[in-house]
Amino acid sequence: MKIFGITLETSRLYNLNKRSRSSVTVGETTRATWQLLSHLPAGGGGDSDGVSGGGGAADQCESSAGEGSANSANTHTHTRLSGRSEKVAVSLHTGRIKSWLRGKEFKGRQSHPPEEMSSDFPYAIEPLEEKENDAIRKDFTGYLSGAVRVQPQGYFFQGIYRQYAHRYYNLSLRPTDVFVASYPKSGTTWTQELVWLLIHNLDYEGAKVPLDDRFPFVEADHVLDALVFQRPELKAKMKSTPEPGERLAQVTKLEDPRCIKTHMPFSLLPPKILDTCKVIYVARDPRDVVVSYYHHHRMWITHGFQGDFRAFFDYFLKDQVMWSPFWDHLREAWERRSHPNLLILTYDQLKEDLPAVIRKVAGFLGKEVSQEEIENLTKHLHFDSMKSNPAVNAVAEASTGLLDLKEGGFVRKGKSGGWKDYFEEDMKERFHAWMAEKGGSLPKEFKWMK
């Protein structure tokens, strides 16, 4: 086959990918690949087969070594240059090359090639187009790796999610595990403290240990990008900086019964999670979620949102904040509501009748609690108590400069309906239309859907 004057032995090129994890010589491996990529048209010249947006296709190849795991969805060819000790990692995303050879058009120049599906992780991870990613990096200064979407729903994550997707999806589960799951800012911390105390027989002394240590956030490694911690203003204040994969390792080492926090939708969690362990899912009015999530993104340097509320509002409606789309996230939980190992709670229920929620959760977990114990736990979980509790309100992180308490702290206001103080009239109309379009099929059991 001859393209732009270059003869390519395409069968050799594709077969090469199957042995891409072995070290071989340059002459034996990637010369044909680089010739093809560097000669694909740059777009803008009227060639429908080109790469729109400018730049050669060779720019799309990732030149980092990646995590090097045999479980990774990426495939890398390590080439050993003669007379040199270094290795050059070349990503051979042959699916993209094959598509081009079949005459398909590249849909915009992208900052990172898409991940191919594998048996370890069955979903495609696609980068945003370069222009979109540039805007994300500008407005979210903690997103050093840009952003990606996981298809088919289009779940939105930082680019480093690629390194962990298969590890979350294949996380080893235990029958004694209890997960608290939610879209962010839906009452997760509140529910975590409740669940941990019930599981551990109301051990209030043990609850003085930071919640993140007792009830770790399983996907924290791809949220708190380790590279952010290399910033001088953080390194100077922190005793130690997290290593990549550190939080996931903590989860695997926890003793039974493990309490685990996640914001992942069910489709990106281990497929057998509900058949193996218990999950409590918490939902909240998305109008209050977007307000709280805005302050959360302003507070944490690892998000580093630079815009105002209206700008964040727009990102939220476009599903361009982490763990979005909101409605798909909620719908995945609702569709599993009949499973005996799933309990769905709402923020409104926690606010309106906390003792009733305590009884419901205790029953779900197989725990008995007396009236006096319920009263004491209700006091402990009262908003004022939670906000002043350093074990749950990330006070230690504030001292390092990792978060800015001017945005209200990790436990901020704890009320429903606060969105009314933020939404202007046009925003109310847009949000209502968005709720009707995206969430209209969900039942009226969610108070805010009425």
Secondary structure, DSSP 8 states (H G I E B T S, - for coil): -EETTEE--HHHHHHHHHTTTS-EEGGGTTHHHHHHHHHS--SSSS-TTSBTTSS-GGGGS--S-----TT-S--EEEEE-TT---EEEEE--HHHHHHHHTT--B-S-BSS--B---SS--S-EEE-BHHHHHHHHHHBTT-TT-EEEETTTTEEEEGGGGGTHHHHHT----TT-EEEEESSSSSHHHHHHHHHHHHTTS-TTGGGS-HHHHS-BTTHHHHS-GGGGGSHHHHTT-S----TTHHHHHHHH--SS-EEEE---GGGS-TTHHHHSEEEEEE--HHHHHHHHHHHHHHBTTT-B-S-HHHHHHHHHTT-STT--HHHHHHHHHTTTTSTTEEEEEHHHHHH-HHHHHHHHHHHHT----HHHHHHHHHHTSHHHHHT-TTTTTHHHHHTTSB-GGG--SS----SSGGGGT--HHHHHHHHHHHHHHHTTS-TTSGGG-
